Amino acid sequence: MPLPKPQNSLRDITVTWSTRDSPNASLVNYARNYAKDKLTVVRGSWQRFVDGGRKARQQYVHNVVLSDLEPDTRYEYSCGSELGWSPVFSFKTPPSGENWSPSLAIFGDMGNENAQSLGRLQQDTERGMYDAIIHVGDFAYDMDTNNAAVGDAFMRQIETVAAYVPYMVCPGNHEEKYNFSNYRTRFNMPGETDSLWYSFDLGPVHFVSFSTEVYYFLNYGVKLLTKQFEWLERDLAEANRPENRDKRPWIITYGHRPMYCSDEKEYDCDGKLETYIRQGLPLIKWFGLEDLFYKHGVDVEIFAHEHFYTRLWPIYDFKVYNGSAQQPYTNAKAPIQIITGSAGCNEQREPFSNDLPAWNAFHSNDYGYTRLKAHNGTHLYFEQVSDDKNGDIVDSFWVIKDTHGSYGTFD
């Protein structure tokens, strides 16, 4: 299936698809009007992927980069080779610069079965509502299942969205099998890190994607954890430089497992209300991300993993730092965290504790997904769509900031 997405330069789009038969080429034909304009033909590359399951099923994953595209322009394309071509799909490149207002759909934990939100996301995409989609980990349940046949089926399912809008991802715990091989091969995000961590800019926002799984699957080595942490330090420090903050004021991060727990009985929480993502590795307490994100003034942190939606008050070190009692998200004094893991999967929903922590501002068990519109450098708007309630908005709020930057410094 074709999967267009922005590279570090938003004027470059990579199209990814897979075939079963040995290919003779990886080609994309594209034009503004596929039927009437002269087609530009771009050649890319392919790699053979052998699943780690018992049958060792193989396929060929193709990647073609379309470079130097015009901003704010709709293109039509097909992919394949002389052996056969896909249908004609389309995508629209973002406007140039930072002075425009991107809209995104954001969710995690969507499976091949019970993908409750997919139909509505397809309709939204057909209406041109989004400039990008962010899937915050856990795909298909699982991509390696049945010798990776479930992964194939899932990729065909999301083609109705991902062939038209950049589909940005990060790994979750359900991608772990065979050292995340299905995830690393099927998706191709910006940078050279196997899509485990990367960043990109969209309008007034600097987005940072990272892997929470490097804290849990240490059997693949601690080096990934240290490399990611060092990369995050560099990327956030650069994004937080005053000249860059003036240009793109907002910093939004996303990773699969949350920092804070709604219930100490959650299996990641080990009898506490926090995870390794916040505090760092046990005993040594190194590489925790809360201090790092606070130091570099991250505005919003998005997570999934729990199969519900939760909005937290601005929080740091278990304390709430609202902007004011009347306007908690106006000039908040700490990052705002959102958990959006209710897109739908075969593990169904998760119940909430009867005794929620003080930092939980709102929660919903409805299947659904989150929308974000970055209006400008001072205003973000979030809303939560309920599939249970036929697309009704069950939560909405504005994040307003007059100035952006570090909340504090650390020795």
Disulfide bonds with the S-S distance in Angstrom:
Cys261-Cys269 1.59
